[in-house]
Amino acid sequence: MVNTALVTGGSGYFGQVLSKQLLEQGTHVRVFDLNFPSFSHPNLKFFKGTILDRNAVKQAVSDVNKVFHNAAQNPLAKDVDLFWSVNKDGTQIIADESAAAGVEKLIYTSSTAVYGASKLNPVTEKTEPNPAEDYGRAKLAGEIICKKAMQRHNLDVAIVRPRTILGHGRLGIFQILFDWIERGLDVPVLADGNNRFQFVHPDDLAWACIAASDMKGLAEYNIGAADFGTMRELLQAVIDHAGTKSRIKSIPMWPTTITANLASALGLSPLGPYHSLAYGRSMYFDISKAQKELGYTPKYSNSQMIIDAYDWYRANKASITKRGASHHKSPVKQQVLALVPHVLRLIPG
């Protein structure tokens, strides 16, 4: 029997990386999305639809072995109703139809946001979830739905919680940062910038998701880089690599956070509440469970990831004015953020 996997959100930034890894391993892949993926393969089939369409989901999950559920509204969307309808209600439909179809394993890509602004680091799989905004609460609701489907319908489930994804092809808010650095403009850190912050490369995350799909019984894994440092060190690494005159300037935490949230609420900034919540705080996972049970060995450090992403941006910026519908793959309008480098000029240092 042909091994077939369904990847929801398979045309998105991470969904395409995951789909390619599955194909490389000989798995037949069905991409379920509203948009066509940007690549083709003899063993790749495209199913157009939304996870809120139960009939479309039913067709997509028919005769598949595993479902990798990645489709979601991410924080850049800033649409609270969509957070709940897509991330919660859509996940309910995916879980229901996966169970009804006799799928062997459902792998749910969750989010760091389920932990909120954790006061203790490193965060482990035993850390109590405490989301601080609607995106995180909706992603946690999706986790609960998957666990209930396992209890009620014997659907085998793995939950993978990634740190913020960073690597080649990743744009979103990183495109703003890369634009400033390329132009030699100053970039901000909150407080002193010495908060330890961990990312994950999409290649490493995809490997972990596939490995988790082979585990039997409920499995939960926090996935991130093994080699990482502070936010200031990360920004300095890409500035040094770029060779520009950008400098890192410290700005106060709470006034900036309040201003950023107000600008977001007024539609003047592309950032959502989750971004201001996370940027200036230490946040990193203990990945020892994944290392022990999955053999997870991340290939990329934080600095390698951001340099990888910056180099891709430089090489492709002429063609990225219009990308796909994915917020992670698309350039973001700077809006009021365009004023930040000019304000930073007024700060000595």
N, C-alpha and C positions, 0 to 999 in steps of 0.2 A: 504493500500500500504506500502511495506517495505521501510523504510527510508535508503537510500544508499548514501554514500559519497565516492568520489574519492580523494585519497591523492597522488598527484604527488611527486616524491621523497620520497615515503613512506617507502623505505628501508634505508634511510639515518638516521643520528643520531636523529634529531628532528622528522622526518617523522614517525619513529616507535613509539616514545612517543605519538604523536598525534593520530596515528592509534589505539593504545591500549586504550587511553581514550575514543575515539569514540566507540570502541567495548564494553567497560565497560558500556557505556550509552545505549547500545542496538542498535546502528547504524550498519548496514552492511557496510563493508569497502572494497573498491577496491584499492589496492596498484599498482601504475603505476611507474615502475622503470626498470632499466636494470638489477638489482640484486634482488634476493629473499630476503624478510625480514627474520630476524633471529628467528622469532617465528611463530606459526601457531594458527589458531582459526577457529571454524566452520563457522563463518560469515565473514571470510577474503578470498578474491580472489586476485590472483596476475595476473596483466597484464604486460607482458614484452614489453618494448619499450622506445623510447626516445621522448621527447616533440617536437623534430624537425621533427618527422614522423607524418604528418597530418592524414594519414589513421589510424595509431595506436591510436592517440588521439581521433579520431572520434569514434572508437569502445569503447574506455575506458570511454568516457563521456556519452555514450548512456544509457538512463534510470537511471541517477543518479540525486539526489536532490541537492547536494552541491558538489562543487569542492574546495578542499583545495590545493592551488598551492604553493608547497614548493621547487620543483625541481629547482636547480640553480647551477651555477659554483661559488664557494666561493673564497675569496681572496687567499687562499693557492694555488689555481690552477695557479695563475699568468699568465694565458693565455688570453691576451686581446681579441683575436678573439672569444674565447669561451665565455667570458663575454657577448659579444654582440650577438652572435648567439644563445646561450642558454637563457640568462637572458632577452634579448629583443625579438628576433625572436621566440623563444620557447613560451614566454608569449603571443605573438600575436596569435599563433596557438591555445593555450589553451583558450584564450578569444574568438576567432572566433568560435571554435567548441562548447564551452560551451553555447554561445548565440544561435547557430544553433540548439543545442539539447534541448533548453528550460530549462536549469539548473536554479534552484531557486536562488542560491547565489554562487558567486565566491569569495573566501577568498584568497587574495594575501599576502603571507608572504614577506614583503619587508626587509629593512635593516636600521640600524642606519647610514650606510655609505651615505645615500641620503642627510644627513645634513652636511657632511664633518666635518671639525674641527670648530664647532660652537664657535663663540666668546662669546655668551651669554648662560648662564645656569640658570634655567633648560630649556631644549628644549621642546616646546609644539607642538601640532598639527598645530598651526598657524605659527611656525617658518618656514621661507622660505628655501626650500631645496637648498643646495649649495655643491654638491658632488665635491671632490677634486681629485679623481682618477677614472679610468675606471670602476672598479667594482661598485662604488657608482653611477656613471652616468648611467650604464646599468640597475641597479636596479630601478633608478628613471624613466628611459624609460619604464620599465615594469609597474610602477604605472600609467604613462600617458596612456599607451595602455589600461589598465583596465578601467580607467575613460572614455576614448573615446568609449569603447565598451558599457558602460552604457548609454552614450549619444546617440549613433547611433543605438544600438540594444536593448536598455532597459534591459541590463543584470545587475542585482543587484550585487553590489560589496562592499566588505569590505577590507580595507588595514590595515594590522597589521605591525607595525615597532618595532621589538624587539631590546633591548640592547644585548650585546654579551652574548650568551648562555653558561651557566656553570652549571655543575651538574654531577651526576653519569654517567659513560660511556663516558664522554667527554674527548677526547684526543687532537689530533692536537698539537698546540704549547704548550698547557698546560702540555703535557706529558714531554716536555723538562724541564719545571719549576719543576715539581714533581720529576723528576729524580735528579735534582741538590739538591733539599731540602732533599730528602731521603738519599743522599750521604753526606749531611752536607756541601755542597758547598755554597759559597756566591751567592746571587742573586742581580740583578741590579734594580734600579729605575732611571728614568730620572729626572734630577734636584733633588729636595728634596723629591719627591714621595708624596707630599701632595696634588696632584690633586685628586679631588673627582671623582670616577669612579663607575658606576652602571652596574651590570650584571642582568641577568634574568635566573631563573631555568626553564628547559624544561617543567616540570609539570605545572608551573604557566603560561607559554606561551601557552601551549596546551589548558589549561582552557580558556584563553582569546580568542584564535582563535575560539573555539567552541561557546563561548558566543557571539562573534562578528557575527558569522554566523546566529544568530537568529535575528539580527537587520535588520530592513527594511530601504531601501534607502542607499545612499552612507555613509559609516562609515569609519573613520580613527582613529586609536588608537596607541599611543606610549606605549609600555609595558616594564616594568622593575621592579626591586625590590623596596620595600618601605624603607627598612633598609639597608643602605650602607654608606661607608666612603671613606677614601683615599686609594690609591694604596699601600702605605706603610703599612697602618693598615691591609689591606687584606693579604698581604704577611706575615706580622708578625703573623696573626691569624693562618695560615696554618703551619708556622714554629713552633709556640708554640705547636700546636696540634701534629705535627710530633715528637717534642722533639729532634730535631737534633741541630747541632752547626752552622747551616747556619746563616749568617748575611746579612743584607740588606745594600748594598753599593750604594751611589749616583754617577751617572755619568752624564756628561754635555749633555744637550738636543741637541743642534744643531750639534756639531761634531758627536755625536752618530747617529743622524738621517741621516745625509749625508752619513756616513760610511755604515749604514744599508741599505740604498737605493742603494748604489753602489754595495754592496755585493749581494743584491737581483737581480740587473740587470745583474750581471755577473754569476748568477746561483750558488752562493756560500752560500746562506742563504735560508732557507725555508720561511722566512718572506716576505710579499708583502708590497707595499707602504702603504696600509691601516693600517697595524699593527704599523709601526713607526709613522704614523700620529696620531694614537689614544692613544698609550700606556702612553705617558707622559703628556697628556692634560686632564683637567676636562671635563667630558661628562656625563650628566645624564638627564633623562626625568622627566617632570611633568606628573604623571600618574593619575591625578585627574579626567580627562575625563573618562578614563576607569573605575575608581572607582565609579564614579557617574552613568554612563550609563549602565555599564555591571555588576556592583557589584563586580568588580575585587578586590580581597584581597590576594595579594601574600603571600605564606606560608614561603618562604625562604628568609633569609637575605644574603648579599654578603658572609659573613664569613661562614654561614652554607653551601652555595653552594660549595665553594672551598674546604671545609673539606669533604663534600660529595664526590666530584670528586677525591680528594686525596686518601680517604679511598678505593674508588672503584679501583683506579689505583693500590694501594698496594695489594689489594685482587686478582686482575686479571692480574697483569703484566706478569706472566708466560705464559699467553695464548694470549697476545696482540701483539706479534711480527708481526703477519699478521692478519689484520682485513679486513673489507669490503672495497669497493671502496670509501666510503665517507671519505673525508679529516678530518672531525670532529671525526670520529671513529677510524682512523688509527694513528699509531705512526708516528712521523715525524723525518726525519734524521736531526741531529743537524748541520751538516756541519761546517761552520766557527763559529757557535754559541758555539761549544764545547770549544773554546778558552776563552770564556767570564769569567767563574769562575777563570781561571788561571790569567787573567788580573786583576780581582777584588782583588786578593790576594795582589797586589801591591799598592792598595789604602788603606790608614790607616782608621781605624774606627771599 
